[in-house]
Amino acid sequence: MENHANNQVYCPFCGGTNLITNQKGFGAGKALTGAVLAGGIGLLAGFIGSKDIKVTCLRCKETFSIGQVSIIPPSEAEKERYQASKHPELYNPQPEKNRPIPNWIGYTIFVIGIIVVLILAYYSNH
């Protein structure tokens, strides 16, 4: 088992170690909603959640709460699940659909069939 006592923290999504923290500030949307619902005192609603700390991984650009930071890097399977959820077209390719035959190929086969029938009819009468 690996020793994880190196005081390193990891992104829970990609395992990146280049993380930054941001403190969420005044929320103008909450303040506006509070002002509409409760008048001037409702402006204080903009401070709700303003002490929340968010962590952003500079590798995968995911933002998450400080509680989601891990001291153990995610496994390869967890990283793959994360990548598959972010880019499903790469991990779950759609099966190729049966495409119809182009018109010119269908017409060509039809004309060749008629020519073969006419040749057989011609030689069967002689």
Buried (B, 14 or more C-beta within 10 A) or exposed (E): EEEEEEEEBBBBBBBBEEBEEEEEEEBEEBBBBBBEEEEEEBBEBBBBEEEEEEBBBEBBEBEBEEEEBBEEBBEEEBBEBBBEEBEEEEEEEEEEEEEEEEEEEEEEEEEEEEEEEEEEEEEEEE
